[in-house]
Amino acid sequence: MSALDRVNPVTPLAAAVLYSIPMLMTIDVVTAAVALGAWLVVFAAAGLGARTVLRRSWPLLIAAPLSAVSMLLYAEPSGRIHAQVWLATISDGSIELALAIGLRVLALGVPTLVALVGLDPTRLADGLAQVARLPHRFVLAALAGTRLFGVLGEDWRQIGLARRARGLGDTGAVRRVLQSAFALLVVALRRGGTLATAMEARGFGGPTRTWARPSTVGRADAVLLILAIAVAALAIGVSIAAGSFRPVWEGASW
């Protein structure tokens, strides 16, 4: 069990907010690189291996390069021009901005995904209701929807098999997908209505509620919040000391 498994599921949400706000205010290479490196060290110390980190954050390995390429080609040119093809211009400024944007996506997204992906929905619902004090009707409805989300794949497969059995599976691919999607929407709405009626009948919508699993916060939660603030402060402090700190509102002047 990693150290993240010992914190309240609400704490990573709060930590992500505390960490993201200052990180979103800067757009330089040093800040993002230092933050990303610091989080990788923290994950290793917390018992999260490289395979776990990659499995949880792999979409960012696609999003970060795409963001960097768009900045590389279409950012406002500055410095020496290396290449220009119609609207696309590669300059010293666009190269530096592309690198900063790519690292920034990773620095913001990797710790957030690693901390939030894999959270148990039931524990998260307990924390949102008992620690964050959100309305229990909203929390329980969200939990029920999350639990049912996993059956959509099986519903899609069953709809496809039913259409083939009726001789409707040989139409065009686009038409088949649209018709199956509409059928899936109908099934989901019907199941949602049935579930809502069943939950109301069992008293889930009552004015007061007790909880079988108490949700509390402790020392591990405080450590995670302090780490989130410390990593952001360290990254920005190193960037200022290195003279590379650049607020986001100055990004257009690259």
C-alpha positions as CSV (number, residue, x, y, z in Angstrom):
1,M,0.0,0.0,0.0
2,S,1.4,3.4,-1.0
3,A,1.3,6.5,1.1
4,L,-1.5,7.9,-1.0
5,D,-3.7,5.1,0.1
6,R,-3.5,6.4,3.7
7,V,-4.9,9.9,3.0
8,N,-8.5,10.9,2.8
9,P,-9.7,11.0,-0.9
10,V,-10.7,14.6,-0.5
11,T,-7.2,15.7,0.4
12,P,-5.7,15.1,-3.1
13,L,-8.5,17.4,-4.5
14,A,-7.5,20.1,-2.1
15,A,-3.8,19.6,-2.7
16,A,-4.3,19.8,-6.5
17,V,-6.0,23.2,-6.1
18,L,-3.3,24.5,-3.7
19,Y,-0.6,23.4,-6.1
20,S,-2.2,24.4,-9.4
21,I,-3.1,28.0,-8.5
22,P,0.5,29.3,-8.2
23,M,1.7,27.0,-11.0
24,L,-0.8,28.4,-13.4
25,M,0.6,31.9,-12.8
26,T,3.9,31.2,-14.4
27,I,5.0,29.9,-17.8
28,D,8.7,29.2,-17.8
29,V,10.8,26.1,-18.3
30,V,12.6,26.1,-14.9
31,T,9.4,26.3,-12.8
32,A,7.8,23.4,-14.6
33,A,11.0,21.3,-14.8
34,V,11.7,21.7,-11.1
35,A,8.1,21.0,-10.1
36,L,7.9,17.9,-12.3
37,G,11.3,16.6,-11.0
38,A,10.2,17.2,-7.4
39,W,7.0,15.3,-7.8
40,L,8.8,12.3,-9.3
41,V,11.0,12.2,-6.2
42,V,8.0,12.5,-4.0
43,F,6.2,9.6,-5.8
44,A,9.3,7.4,-5.5
45,A,9.6,8.1,-1.8
46,A,5.8,7.4,-1.4
47,G,6.2,3.9,-3.0
48,L,4.8,4.7,-6.4
49,G,6.9,3.1,-9.1
50,A,7.6,4.4,-12.6
51,R,5.1,1.9,-14.0
52,T,2.3,3.2,-11.8
53,V,3.0,6.8,-12.7
54,L,3.1,6.0,-16.4
55,R,-0.1,4.0,-16.2
56,R,-2.0,6.8,-14.5
57,S,-0.7,9.7,-16.5
58,W,-0.1,8.3,-20.0
59,P,-2.7,10.6,-21.7
60,L,-0.4,13.5,-20.9
61,L,2.4,11.9,-22.9
62,I,0.1,12.6,-25.9
63,A,-1.4,16.0,-24.7
64,A,2.0,17.6,-23.8
65,P,3.7,17.1,-27.2
66,L,0.6,18.3,-29.0
67,S,0.4,21.4,-26.9
68,A,4.1,22.0,-27.4
69,V,3.9,21.6,-31.2
70,S,1.1,24.1,-31.5
71,M,3.1,26.7,-29.6
72,L,6.2,25.8,-31.7
73,L,4.5,26.5,-34.9
74,Y,2.0,29.3,-34.1
75,A,3.3,31.3,-31.2
76,E,4.2,34.9,-31.8
77,P,7.7,34.9,-33.3
78,S,10.6,36.4,-31.4
79,G,14.3,36.3,-31.7
80,R,16.0,34.5,-34.6
81,I,13.6,32.9,-37.2
82,H,14.6,29.3,-38.0
83,A,11.8,28.3,-40.4
84,Q,8.6,29.7,-41.8
85,V,5.9,28.0,-43.8
86,W,2.8,30.0,-44.5
87,L,1.3,30.7,-41.0
88,A,3.7,28.5,-39.2
89,T,6.9,30.2,-37.9
90,I,9.6,28.6,-35.8
91,S,11.7,31.1,-33.8
92,D,13.8,31.2,-30.7
93,G,10.8,32.4,-28.7
94,S,8.5,29.8,-30.0
95,I,10.9,27.0,-29.3
96,E,11.3,28.2,-25.7
97,L,7.6,28.7,-25.3
98,A,6.9,25.2,-26.7
99,L,9.3,23.6,-24.2
100,A,7.7,25.6,-21.4
101,I,4.2,24.6,-22.3
102,G,5.0,20.9,-22.7
103,L,6.7,20.8,-19.4
104,R,3.9,22.8,-17.8
105,V,1.3,20.4,-19.0
106,L,3.3,17.5,-17.4
107,A,4.1,19.4,-14.2
108,L,0.4,20.2,-13.7
109,G,-1.2,17.0,-15.0
110,V,1.1,14.2,-13.8
111,P,0.8,14.8,-10.0
112,T,-2.9,15.5,-10.4
113,L,-3.6,12.3,-12.3
114,V,-1.4,10.1,-10.2
115,A,-3.1,11.3,-7.0
116,L,-6.7,11.2,-8.3
117,V,-6.8,8.2,-10.7
118,G,-7.7,5.0,-8.8
119,L,-9.5,6.7,-6.0
120,D,-12.2,4.5,-4.6
121,P,-15.6,6.1,-5.4
122,T,-17.2,5.0,-2.2
123,R,-14.4,6.4,0.0
124,L,-14.4,9.6,-2.1
125,A,-18.2,10.0,-1.6
126,D,-17.8,9.4,2.2
127,G,-15.1,12.1,2.3
128,L,-17.1,14.6,0.2
129,A,-20.1,14.2,2.4
130,Q,-18.4,14.1,5.8
131,V,-15.2,16.1,5.4
132,A,-16.1,18.6,2.6
133,R,-19.7,18.8,3.9
134,L,-21.3,18.6,0.4
135,P,-25.1,17.8,0.3
136,H,-25.5,14.0,0.7
137,R,-28.1,13.8,-2.1
138,F,-25.7,15.2,-4.6
139,V,-22.8,13.0,-3.4
140,L,-24.9,9.8,-3.4
141,A,-26.3,10.6,-6.8
142,A,-22.8,11.1,-8.2
143,L,-21.6,7.9,-6.6
144,A,-24.5,5.9,-8.1
145,G,-23.8,7.4,-11.5
146,T,-20.1,6.5,-11.2
147,R,-20.9,2.9,-10.2
148,L,-23.2,2.6,-13.2
149,F,-20.7,4.1,-15.6
150,G,-18.8,0.9,-15.7
151,V,-21.7,-1.0,-17.3
152,L,-21.9,1.2,-20.4
153,G,-19.2,-0.9,-22.1
154,E,-21.2,-4.0,-21.6
155,D,-24.4,-2.3,-22.7
156,W,-22.6,-1.2,-25.9
157,R,-21.5,-4.7,-26.6
158,Q,-25.0,-6.1,-26.0
159,I,-26.6,-3.5,-28.3
160,G,-24.1,-4.4,-31.0
161,L,-24.9,-8.1,-30.7
162,A,-28.7,-7.4,-30.7
163,R,-28.4,-5.4,-33.8
164,R,-26.4,-8.1,-35.6
165,A,-29.0,-10.7,-34.5
166,R,-31.7,-8.6,-36.1
167,G,-29.7,-8.1,-39.3
168,L,-29.0,-4.4,-38.7
169,G,-25.2,-4.7,-38.2
170,D,-24.2,-4.4,-41.9
171,T,-25.1,-0.8,-42.4
172,G,-22.5,2.0,-42.8
173,A,-20.1,2.4,-39.9
174,V,-21.1,6.0,-39.2
175,R,-24.8,5.2,-39.2
176,R,-24.3,2.1,-37.1
177,V,-22.4,4.0,-34.5
178,L,-25.0,6.8,-34.3
179,Q,-27.9,4.4,-34.0
180,S,-26.1,2.4,-31.3
181,A,-25.2,5.6,-29.4
182,F,-28.8,6.7,-29.4
183,A,-29.9,3.2,-28.1
184,L,-27.2,3.4,-25.4
185,L,-28.5,6.8,-24.4
186,V,-32.0,5.5,-24.1
187,V,-30.8,2.5,-22.0
188,A,-28.8,4.8,-19.7
189,L,-31.8,7.2,-19.2
190,R,-34.1,4.3,-18.3
191,R,-31.6,2.8,-15.9
192,G,-31.0,6.2,-14.3
193,G,-34.7,6.7,-13.7
194,T,-35.1,3.2,-12.2
195,L,-32.1,3.8,-10.0
196,A,-33.4,7.2,-8.8
197,T,-36.8,5.7,-7.9
198,A,-35.2,2.8,-6.0
199,M,-32.9,5.1,-4.1
200,E,-35.8,7.3,-3.1
201,A,-37.8,4.3,-2.0
202,R,-34.9,3.2,0.3
203,G,-34.6,6.6,1.9
204,F,-31.5,8.0,0.3
205,G,-33.1,11.3,-0.3
206,G,-34.1,11.9,3.3
207,P,-33.2,15.2,5.1
208,T,-30.7,13.5,7.5
209,R,-28.3,10.6,7.0
210,T,-25.9,8.5,9.0
211,W,-22.7,6.9,7.6
212,A,-21.5,3.4,8.0
213,R,-17.9,4.3,7.2
214,P,-16.5,7.4,9.1
215,S,-14.3,9.6,7.0
216,T,-11.6,11.5,8.8
217,V,-8.3,13.4,8.1
218,G,-5.0,13.0,9.9
219,R,-1.3,13.6,9.7
220,A,-0.9,12.0,6.3
221,D,-3.4,14.5,4.9
222,A,-1.5,17.4,6.4
223,V,1.7,16.1,4.9
224,L,0.2,16.0,1.4
225,L,-1.1,19.5,1.6
226,I,2.2,20.8,2.9
227,L,4.0,18.9,0.1
228,A,1.8,20.5,-2.6
229,I,2.5,24.0,-1.3
230,A,6.2,23.2,-0.8
231,V,6.7,21.9,-4.3
232,A,5.0,24.9,-5.9
233,A,7.1,27.3,-3.7
234,L,10.3,25.5,-4.5
235,A,9.7,25.5,-8.2
236,I,8.8,29.2,-8.3
237,G,11.7,30.1,-5.9
238,V,14.3,28.3,-8.0
239,S,12.9,30.0,-11.1
240,I,13.1,33.4,-9.5
241,A,16.7,32.7,-8.3
242,A,17.7,31.6,-11.8
243,G,16.2,34.7,-13.3
244,S,13.9,32.7,-15.6
245,F,10.6,33.4,-13.8
246,R,8.0,34.6,-16.3
247,P,4.4,35.4,-15.3
248,V,1.7,34.0,-17.6
249,W,0.5,37.5,-18.6
250,E,4.0,38.2,-20.0
251,G,3.9,35.1,-22.3
252,A,2.9,37.1,-25.3
253,S,6.2,39.0,-25.1
254,W,8.4,36.0,-25.8
